[in-house]
């Protein structure tokens, strides 16, 4: 069976269906790489596709409360390695991206999004007034924690990124083992209303990474899927 089973056209975007076996094989192939081959680099078209995958991630209301900081400067990556318990993936992987969350959600951020909807969909902003008010009300409700909310949205984008990398045959490693305060300082995130949430390194596994040959450990279906 071909990996591409059919063409579908929801809206104006063509959709190619990937068969189930191909999807699951790629997800079983991936693992959190502990040792990258520093000589192997992700080619530009593949990396651009991964950037677009992150950009097209879903988020609450579609507000996209994030910034994907692609760190290309070698000196910066060396500094970040020092703020990451000296983990080699930070400098040895082909690419490093810091998933940063926005630290504010108010009228300014909502109106910026409303402007974008109006421009992309060619609609009057007035027609979006109810949606705008809903989002503002959401952000102003008692007890709302913008950091916790935005952080959860960032992890959705991380999941899309990791899955997309696996589908493209690119290795990746999600990483929380870093000092976010140092990351914010080194990358100058605070002044941009951002805070480092999680990191992903991407590239290709080293041939001698001992973790590459280990069997993937997952609980049985019946242990993690509850049917009602």
C-alpha positions in Angstrom: 0.0 0.0 0.0 1.3 3.5 -0.8 2.0 5.8 2.0 -0.3 8.3 0.3 -3.7 6.8 0.1 -5.9 9.6 -1.1 -6.2 13.3 -1.9 -8.8 15.2 0.0 -9.5 18.9 -0.4 -10.9 20.5 2.8 -11.4 24.1 1.8 -8.7 25.2 -0.6 -5.9 23.1 0.9 -5.0 19.7 -0.5 -4.7 17.0 2.1 -2.8 13.8 1.6 -3.7 11.0 3.8 -0.7 9.1 5.3 -1.4 5.4 6.0 -1.6 4.2 9.6 1.3 1.8 9.3 3.7 4.5 8.1 2.6 6.9 10.9 3.1 4.3 13.6 6.4 3.0 12.3 7.8 6.5 12.3 6.6 7.2 15.8 8.1 3.9 17.0 11.4 4.9 15.3 11.8 8.2 17.1 13.3 8.6 20.5 14.7 11.4 22.6 18.2 11.5 21.1 21.0 11.7 23.7 23.9 12.0 21.3 23.7 13.8 17.9 26.1 13.5 15.0 27.5 17.1 14.8 28.6 16.6 11.2 25.1 15.9 9.9 22.9 18.9 9.2 19.3 19.2 8.3 18.9 20.5 4.8 17.1 23.9 4.4 13.9 22.6 2.8 13.4 20.1 5.5 14.1 22.6 8.3 11.7 25.1 6.7 9.0 22.4 6.7 9.6 21.8 10.4 9.3 25.6 11.1 6.1 25.7 9.2 4.8 22.6 11.1 5.3 24.5 14.4 3.7 27.6 12.9 0.6 25.6 11.9 0.2 24.1 15.4 -3.2 24.5 17.0 -3.7 26.8 20.0 -6.5 28.0 22.2 -8.7 30.5 20.2 -5.9 30.3 17.6 -4.1 33.0 19.6 -0.6 31.5 19.1 0.9 32.8 22.4 4.5 31.8 21.5 7.7 32.5 19.7 10.0 29.8 18.3 13.5 31.0 18.8 15.8 29.3 16.4 19.4 29.7 17.8 21.9 29.7 14.9 24.8 31.5 16.6 27.4 29.0 17.8 28.6 31.2 20.6 25.0 31.6 21.9 24.5 27.9 21.7 27.7 27.4 23.8 26.3 29.7 26.4 23.0 27.9 26.4 24.8 24.6 26.9 26.2 26.0 30.1 22.7 26.9 31.2 21.6 23.3 30.3 23.7 21.2 32.6 26.3 20.9 29.9 24.1 18.6 27.8 25.8 18.0 24.5 22.6 18.1 22.4 22.5 21.8 22.8 25.7 22.3 20.7 25.9 19.1 18.7 22.4 18.9 17.2 22.0 20.4 13.7 19.3 22.8 15.0 18.2 24.2 18.4 14.8 25.8 18.9 13.6 27.4 22.1 9.8 27.3 22.5 9.0 30.5 24.3 5.7 31.5 25.7 4.2 35.0 25.7 3.9 36.5 29.2 0.9 38.7 28.6 -2.5 38.3 27.1 -4.6 41.4 26.9 -6.4 43.7 24.6 -3.2 44.5 22.6 -2.6 40.8 21.8 -6.2 40.1 21.1 -6.5 43.1 18.7 -3.4 42.1 16.9 -4.9 38.6 16.3 -8.2 40.2 15.2 -6.4 42.3 12.7 -4.7 39.3 11.3 -8.0 37.4 10.9 -9.6 40.3 9.2 -6.6 40.6 6.8 -6.3 36.9 6.0 -10.0 36.2 5.6 -10.9 39.5 4.1 -13.7 40.2 6.6 -14.7 43.4 8.5 -13.2 43.6 12.0 -16.7 44.6 13.3 -17.9 41.1 12.3 -15.4 39.7 14.8 -16.5 41.8 17.7 -18.2 39.0 19.6 -15.1 36.8 19.2 -12.9 39.6 20.4 -15.0 40.2 23.5 -14.9 36.5 24.3 -11.1 36.4 24.2 -10.8 39.5 26.3 -13.2 38.1 28.8 -11.3 34.9 28.9 -8.1 36.7 29.7 -9.6 38.9 32.3 -11.5 36.2 34.3 -10.5 35.8 38.0 -7.6 33.5 38.6 -6.5 33.4 35.0 -2.8 32.5 34.9 -1.4 33.5 31.5 1.9 31.8 32.1 0.3 28.4 32.8 -2.1 28.8 29.9 0.5 29.9 27.4 2.8 27.2 28.6 0.2 24.5 27.8 -0.2 26.0 24.3 3.6 25.8 23.7 3.6 22.1 24.5 1.0 21.5 21.8 3.4 23.1 19.3 6.2 21.0 20.7 4.2 17.8 20.1 3.5 18.9 16.5 7.2 19.6 16.0 8.3 16.3 17.3 5.8 14.3 15.3 6.6 16.2 12.1 10.3 15.6 12.6 9.7 11.8 12.9 7.6 11.9 9.8 10.4 13.6 7.9 13.1 11.2 9.2 14.6 13.8 11.5 15.8 13.0 15.0 14.8 15.3 17.9 15.0 15.6 21.6 12.6 17.6 23.8 14.5 19.1 26.7 13.3 20.7 30.0 16.7 20.3 31.7 17.8 24.0 31.5 17.7 27.1 33.6 14.9 29.3 32.1 16.1 32.4 33.8 19.5 32.1 32.2 17.9 31.3 28.8 15.7 34.4 29.1 18.8 36.5 29.9 21.1 35.0 27.2 18.5 35.3 24.5 17.0 38.6 25.6 13.5 37.2 25.8 12.1 39.2 28.8 12.2 42.5 27.0 10.2 40.9 24.2 7.5 39.7 26.6 8.6 36.1 26.3 9.8 33.4 28.6 11.6 30.1 27.7 9.3 27.1 28.3 10.9 24.1 26.6 13.7 23.3 24.2 13.9 21.0 21.2 17.1 19.9 19.5 16.9 18.4 16.0 19.3 16.7 13.7 20.5 13.1 13.2 21.5 10.5 15.8 25.1 9.6 16.3 25.9 6.0 15.2 27.2 5.3 18.8 24.3 6.7 20.7 23.5 3.7 23.0 19.9 4.8 23.4 19.2 4.3 19.7 19.1 0.5 20.0 17.0 0.3 23.1 13.5 -1.0 22.8 10.8 1.7 23.3 9.1 1.2 26.6 5.4 2.0 26.8 2.6 0.7 29.0 0.1 -1.7 27.4 -2.9 -0.2 25.7 -5.2 -1.3 28.5 -3.1 0.6 31.0 -3.3 3.9 29.3 -6.6 3.9 27.3 -9.8 4.0 29.3 -13.0 3.3 27.3 -16.5 4.2 28.4 
